[in-house]
Amino acid sequence: MLDATELARLFEVCWGVIERGADDPWRDSIRAEDYPPRLRTNQATFVTLSKAGALRGCCGRLRPTRPLVVDAADNAWTTAFRDPRFQPLTVSELPGLKLDLSLLSPLVQLNGITGRDDLLGRLQPGKDGLLIRAGSAQATFLPKVWQSLPDPDAFLDQLLAKGGFADWPEAAEFFTYTADSIAQRYSERD
């Protein structure tokens, strides 16, 4: 877990790329070496934006391929301006906007899944995020989705629907992961 100073720096960077807007190249010039060591460690993140309890965007990466500060900044920008489910964020939406940063653990593959009941039996509701991958299709739910879908059957059904799987995906791979989520509401800078 990051300390308060590291978290403050990370949120400052995330809010900074959002405030600068869709056309600002600043996020591409973030240099990991300018930040504390723990922010330079490769870390997978997801960024979720919400307003008045409604989802406003959610994007991220499941594998730790770049430094935490770079991953978080890029995912904050992508969530704000490139989530295909939403129009790009506008400055007028900033007041009251909530940013939830999820720091993901490494993926753990669930081997030998024999079917739906077997998968459900291995999930830890409220704790596990789940990734389903079959061929070129994949879908994931972060662990926090359990808050809105606490029933394991409903959780799995919605995830299968999200991935476009009409029925049980044959030859699928299943992965679990955990996430530390830290949220902060937007506040105007002095």
CORMORA-V859385 format. One record per pair of residues at least 6 apart in sequence whose ideal C-beta (glycine too) atoms are under 7 Angstrom apart, sorted by the first residue. I is the first residue (numbers start at 1). J is the second residue. Records with the same first field share a line. If there is no record, write none. Layout:
I->J / J
This chain:
1->180
2->10 / 38
6->36 / 38 / 39
7->182
9->35 / 36 / 39
10->39 / 69 / 72 / 101
11->184
13->30 / 69 / 72 / 73
14->47 / 72 / 73 / 76 / 99 / 101
15->186
17->26 / 27 / 73 / 76 / 77
18->76 / 77 / 80 / 89
20->26
22->81 / 88
27->73 / 74 / 77
30->69 / 70 / 73
32->40 / 67 / 69 / 70
33->40
35->69
39->67 / 68 / 69
40->67 / 69
41->67 / 68
42->64 / 65 / 66 / 67
43->64 / 68 / 71 / 103
44->61 / 62 / 63 / 64 / 71 / 104
45->60 / 61 / 68 / 71 / 72 / 75 / 101 / 102 / 103 / 104
46->58 / 60 / 75 / 102 / 104 / 142
47->59 / 60 / 72 / 75 / 76 / 79 / 99 / 101
48->58 / 100
49->56 / 57 / 79 / 80 / 97 / 98 / 99
50->56 / 98
51->93 / 96 / 97
52->96
56->86 / 97
57->79 / 80 / 83 / 86
58->79 / 83
59->75 / 78 / 79 / 83
60->75 / 102
61->71 / 75
62->104 / 107 / 131 / 140
72->101
76->99
80->89
81->88 / 89
94->186
95->186
96->186
97->186
98->183 / 185
99->183 / 184
100->181 / 183
101->181 / 182
102->142 / 179 / 181
103->179 / 180
104->177 / 179
105->177 / 178 / 179
106->177
107->131 / 175 / 177
108->175 / 176 / 177
109->173 / 175
110->122 / 174 / 175 / 176
113->119 / 174
115->168
116->168
119->174
120->152 / 156
123->130 / 152
125->146 / 150 / 152
126->146
127->143 / 178
128->143 / 176 / 178
129->140 / 141 / 142 / 143 / 176 / 177 / 178 / 179
130->140 / 141 / 159 / 174 / 176
131->138 / 140 / 175
132->138 / 139 / 159 / 163 / 169 / 172 / 174
133->172 / 173
134->165 / 169 / 171 / 172
137->163 / 164 / 165
138->163
139->159 / 162 / 163
141->155 / 159
142->179
143->178 / 179
144->181
145->155
146->155
149->155 / 158
